[in-house]
């Protein structure tokens, strides 16, 4: 992404240099042509001044347009980067919650589905006790970067009748 920005900046720098050289050459040609015309030197000088002013305005306009395009490109790349970062963060959170479940002696026997979206962890599945459900919620909540936990865990009807 930074390479695209650098490439765009390099391309804009080349365009600016080319414009400056072209306008400088044009100014010299116009100046020389003005000097060859018969008439007062002042008239030729005024024409040269006007030509230089027009050239400077063109350079300024082109530079502003190039900067705007570069800013738009940076924003687009930044927006895409943020989306990618969020996806990676959610994947890492999901992985950490699953790892914590596998490390917990009470929870490792259960198949708890874990998904994460924008830092919100969603838990679903069927467990054998309310204690297990509470523990799963606690373990998920205590993981780094978890904003909240959405509990869709159910108590197994067969397990509750045995208690």
C-alpha angles and dihedrals in degrees: 000000000000088000090058090051092047091048090050091048091049091049091050091049090053091049091051092049091048091050092049092050093046093048092045090052091046090049092052092048092048091046092051091045090050091051092053093054117093114248139074119326089233092065090053091047092051091050090050092049092050091049091051092049091051091048092050091050091050091050091048093049092048092048091050091050091048092049091050091051090048092050090050091050091049091050092049092050091046092051092051091047092053091052091050092047091052091050091050092046091052091049091051092049091050091049092049093050092049091048091050090051091052090049093052114087092211096050106034093083093060130080103229116177111222126192130165131204123178091341095309112122117213117202123193136168142080123286132185100236143023086238089061092048091049091047092050091052091047094049092048093046092052095057119108117268094011108143095186143334124240108207116213094153118132132205113241106244092214093053095050092052090054092057 
